Amino acid sequence: FRRLGTALQWPLKETRISENTKLLETHWSDKLMKEFENGKLNPSRLQNSKKYILSMFPYPSGRLHIGHMRVYTISDATARYYRLNGYEVIHPIGWDSFGLPAENAARDKGVDPREWTIQFDWEREISTCEPEFFRWTQWIFCKLFEHGLVKRTTAEVNWDPANWIGKCDVWRFILPVIGTTEEEFIDLRIRDVFEISNAEFLILKKGHPMADKERTQFPYKLPFEVLNGVTGRQIPAIVVDDSYHPEVESFQNSRIGNFQTDRELAEKFGIQEPKHRRNLTKNDIQEMAAFGGYGGYETSRTLTDWVVSRQRGWGTPIPMIQTDDGKRIATRLDKLPVLGTDRGQKVDRERFGEDGTFDSDTLDTFFDSAWYYLRYLDPKNPNELASKTSLEKMPVDVYVGGIEHAAVHMFFARFISYFLKDIRVIQTAEPFTDLIPQGIVRGKTFIEKSTGKYVSPEDVTTTSEGRVVRKTDASVEIDTVYEKMSKSKNNGVDLAAMLDSEGVDMTRLRLLEAAAPRAPIHWGETDLKGIKKLLDRIATINSDVIESRGSSSKIADLDPKIEESIRETYNFFVRNVGMCLEILHLHNTALMRLQGFTNALKKIDPIYLANSPEGQRAVKSLIIMLQVFCPHVAAEMWSALYPSESLISAQPWPHVDSDAQIEFLLMIDGVSGGRPSVDRRLIEEMGGDELWRRAEHTEHSDILRIMKEEGMVLRDHRVTARRGFHVTLSCAVEGDKEENRKKIGKILDRIQAERRKLDKKKGGKKQKKEKAN
């Protein structure tokens, strides 16, 4: 018989649901979308606070690729999970539409960048190239300038992607240059903060930006002095060749001159050593430097200032004016935006109230993306960056994006967020609570061994001996590797074609199952066999239960032991799937837990499942949880199982029972000290002190006792919890973090060895007793 509203005939006979996913997608897509829109208008469904789930927005530089789909699949699955848990979910999308990728794509198409970009724009979403957006980008820039955080200077741009932030292990001091027309300074970084107290001259290497690139004779003194803002003295700078004392440590091609190491140099240029040394405290140095804006803080030895200007046309115009009397001023805030057509042009006094010329450069696109997450909350506001009410939705709870882009972007976004907090525009300094940095998708790549040239997959073949060679010339051997997908490497995947052949649900499942979100995916190593098998097994359970309803006469009374077993299975897998999605962000492991749940239910007679309250609840929860991963397939199964109820997307996420077991975790310096399961009634209502006492005497007694015996002192005791999932105790250990982690690892190994020994001993006693009997 056919179930009302389904696409397939249920119960399924010879039909495999995995072979009909495209049909289900066509059938359910519009229905699910309407249900979603109706749900947004029904506030009664919301029991919890907001969850802001954000994926890094794409460049409109051509077709979306498989890497994009991975990002948006992860964020969509996460958003669906929270929506089913009754949260008000904010999950927007937009376009990082300025910059080189969009400009190059437009050039390839022979159209204007704006014409190309707006084709991609969606109603109600933001696009960084719209004046309504970049007006506020310019507003932030003007505010940075107003607060002394923007300067105009000549600087080298570091294109090296290798570890450009580094550890914060040096002190930074800003030494203004005296006697030049530009506001220039020397960026000095030193390991010992007290050195600055007695700095009388600087040593610069020839690669320093201040060095004269025309000079070939070294050493020489620069024709200006710099101000030591801590001592108030103007000191000279001497440029040396790279061969000069290479063993002496320096950062960014500069260091403080030393009257012992550099005595000959000091004498050559008549630099006198003071008779008395200054003895300033660290606090004195920091306060004096901070007061004058001369630095005096710890930072990275390699990190340079953020160079925000770009000599390109397609970008946010820098809202600075070179006035006719030689000054540089920011455009008045009430006159923004400065448009692309204004760049490099004479200022219209009637419009802007100034005489001068606009800057010709545009802002780096990282500047646009450094604040866009705020504009999503109030995208149409013409009067302010975002209203105070809308900004109460901050911070972003889960942020998903490419791991390569995340390091640089996050640094800038957090900087801008802290600045906006300082000037009281927003209330939350940290913009992102939790980050899921998504690994890249690598494609199977073929490279000629002899030339290093990339070869198209259609041009290679495998010989009977297993060698990969060119089809047209078997003597040309080919290396097979996995590399980041790109057109030039001939290793990409046509996403549109794949969605057309496999469908959205299968592609989503394939991306989520292949690896943990943070790990890379080798696309050529993934397939659909395991995914199809899982869907077909779940569909079989669903079909058998539908067919077995009303067959209670075929089973005896419900067995309490079976009921309790199903109940325990339900609680275990519901908790674990939720933990994987919400706490651990391991979507692939969540799928594995669903597979485990399926395997457990498959062992139970479908007639029993169909007529048992616990069995029905378990099957129902399995289908509801499945929709996070493949919404169309799950919608079909649900409608077949419960044809008279509302769509699956309106069903709440299953919750564990009030007396179920949850995890009682101990985290020490980020290392798991154990995660035993405990009856939630025993620990969920306990306070922090009680929980720590319980941990010391019961579940975590071994590790805490041994650590105490070895003199390891715990500090920063904290408790975090999620009802029905876990209670977690977190702490740190005094001393070196890495050394402590090694010690904790050894202690855990020792505890495991002792437990294995005890289990073996118990097993031996049991065998002896059985023999005696």
Secondary structure, 3 states (H helix, E strand, C coil): CCCCCCCCCCCCCCCCHHHCHHHHHHHHHHHHHHHHHHHHCCHHHCCCCEEEEEECCCCCCCCCCHHHHHHHHHHHHHHHHHHHCCCEEECCCCECCCCHHHHHHHHHHCCCHHHHHHCCCCCCCCECCCHHHHHHHHHHHHHHHHCCCCCCCCCCCCCCCCCCCCCEEEEEEEEEEECCCCCCEEEEEECCHHHHHHCCCEEEECCCCCCCCCCCCCCEEEEEEEEECCCCEEEEEEEECCCCCCCCCCECCEEECCCCCCHHHHHHCCCCCCCCCCCCCHHHHHHHHHHHCCEEEEEECCCCCCCCEECCCCCCECCEEEECCCCEEECCHHHCCCCHHHCCCECCHHHHCCCEEECCCEECHHHHHCCHHHHCCCCCCCCCCCCCCHHHHCCEEEEEEEHHHHHHHHHHHHHHHHHHHHCCCCCCCCCEEEEEEECCEEEEEEEECCCCCEECHHHEEECCCCCEEECCCCCCEEEEEEEECCHHHCCCCCHHHHHHHHCHHHHHHHHHHHCCCCCCEEHHHCCCHHHHHHHHHHHHHHHHHHHHCCCHHHCCCCCHHHHHHHHHHHHHHHHHHHHHHHHCCCHHHHHHHHHHHHHHHHCCCHHHHHHCHHHHHHHHHHHHHHCCCCHHHHHHHHHHHCCCCCCHHHCCCCCCCCCCEEEEEEEECCEECCCCEEEHHHHCCCCHHHHHHHHHHCCCHHHHHHHHHCCCCEEEEEEEEECCCEEEEEEEECCCHHHHHHHHHHHHHHHHHHHHHHHHHHHHHHHHHHHHC
